Amino acid sequence: MQAMRDFLPFQMERWQSTYENVVDYNLSESGVHPLTLGELLALAGTRADDLALGYGQSNGSMALRQNIARLYTGASSDNVCVTNGSAEANFIALWTLADPGSEIAVVTPTYMQTPGLAHAMGANVREILLREELGWQPDARDVTHAVTGDTRLIIVTNPGNPTGTVLSAASRHALLSAAARAGAWILADEVYAGAEIDDVAPTRSFWGEYPRVVATGSLSKAYGLPGLRIGWIIAQPELTERLWARKDYTTISPGELSDALAALALDPAVRPRILERTRERLRHGWHIMEGWLREQGCFHWQRPDAGAICFARYDLPIDSRELAERLRVEQSVLIVPGAHFQREGFVRLGFGLPPSQLRAALARVSELLEGLLARTA
Ligand SMILES: Cc1ncc(COP(=O)(O)O)c(C=O)c1O
């Protein structure tokens, strides 16, 4: 067996897992404030007391796979492998597709799990930059440059993290045509689809646009259910089988309770109610966040399309790690420094908290900013 190459720590996840449960206010989260179990069962109008807590079906129960398949044009339960969060979905996909020495192109800035894993698995990673000046879209020339005849896989997160931006039709076209030219796979991490802020249709999946697409998704963002740890992969049945074979080595099966609750959440009668709750919170949260950003006078930002995140550039004489550390220590507020996405001078601010908590958290951030701005005046 090939040994895994040197390993890049996943800085943002470690920062969050160390501090998110000990600070007063967590603005590092990218989804909306989670549902309680009681809220979910009430929305579904059911109870779960008679559920036997055995090992579940390893690739996800039939009910859950069918409900997931409904979200993807032309998909059936045979196209679905249920995983523990999209984190496991991305892991299995990369373990299967990122061979040592292979060329992989990653659209960045992004959730650093995918490039970090591709690197650890021995692949050579090239970046396709999302450009702030292009509204966080790639320049088509960069796509052509990064994807060569040797490219095995293109990784794209859409809607984006940390940008919250949905790719334009032209950007999708550039990525799809580059993939087709190279015969490359596309791994589309679509975990923020369904968490659009405006009243628009969920972001279109890459699934169905090109034969070699693997799409991943989960209940963590659009559904406010990250604690269920339910994610999935959609792929052609032959690949789904290969992915499932890898999953036998990782977590055996999704938790039985989570599988049952996920099947409820994605039931066609329940899902729209959960998505409406998410959208209502995103709208409200963004309204508060945008007003606050304006008042500060030191931020430049683009309105996110989806997710409870804003990637803001700031004019302050402090690097992003130090800013985040001072907010944590002095104000007990957790944000994500741009450095965790290899973008210095930015911060990722979450706005998924309930309104009163969000306002209180932002007031604390203002306190620190006022001190910093006074120093520069
Ligand atoms: C783009 C993206 N992909 C995957 C994940 C992993 O999420 P989960 O495993 O909860 O589905 C996250 C979490 O923040 C994310 O932002």
The ligand as an ORCA input file, in Angstrom:
! r2SCAN-3c Opt
* xyz 0 1
  C     -17.698     23.245      1.625
  C     -17.851     22.294      2.764
  N     -17.810     20.987      2.516
  C     -17.946     20.094      3.479
  C     -18.109     20.478      4.807
  C     -18.258     19.426      5.856
  O     -19.554     19.456      6.386
  P     -20.382     18.229      6.892
  O     -19.456     17.085      7.083
  O     -20.989     18.681      8.163
  O     -21.414     17.942      5.840
  C     -18.138     21.833      5.120
  C     -18.272     22.290      6.511
  O     -18.167     23.440      6.835
  C     -18.010     22.772      4.068
  O     -18.026     24.086      4.287
*
